[in-house]
């Protein structure tokens, strides 16, 4: 394996691990489930994809490349969908959200926009 390939493999591996670590810190530190779902969805998709591309470069075979491309595709397909479903459950069940404003239902204007 050439030197540039080794450097790129190491950079992608370390970068992916760092992105996943930052995502895990977000999981612990963020205030509510919607913020945590966002951190996990974005961080895990990018971090796992970077780690898989690093694996592809270290293996260096065409067959492994096809498998890694399929794995990256399914990561981009499943992780954001799972994050979205988690956020939907949080909203539907009415879990408390950080910084949410209280709405006074008696003072809400129910007229359609532009209507009289």
Secondary structure as the mmCIF struct_conf table of DSSP 4:
data_model
#
loop_
_struct_conf.conf_type_id
_struct_conf.id
_struct_conf.beg_label_comp_id
_struct_conf.beg_label_asym_id
_struct_conf.beg_label_seq_id
_struct_conf.end_label_comp_id
_struct_conf.end_label_asym_id
_struct_conf.end_label_seq_id
HELX_RH_AL_P HELX_RH_AL_P1 UNK A 3 UNK A 29
BEND BEND1 UNK A 30 UNK A 32
HELX_RH_AL_P HELX_RH_AL_P2 UNK A 33 UNK A 59
HELX_RH_AL_P HELX_RH_AL_P3 UNK A 62 UNK A 93
TURN_TY1_P TURN_TY1_P1 UNK A 94 UNK A 94
TURN_TY1_P TURN_TY1_P2 UNK A 98 UNK A 99
HELX_LH_PP_P HELX_LH_PP_P1 UNK A 100 UNK A 102
HELX_RH_3T_P HELX_RH_3T_P1 UNK A 105 UNK A 107
BEND BEND2 UNK A 111 UNK A 111
HELX_LH_PP_P HELX_LH_PP_P2 UNK A 112 UNK A 112
TURN_TY1_P TURN_TY1_P3 UNK A 113 UNK A 114
#
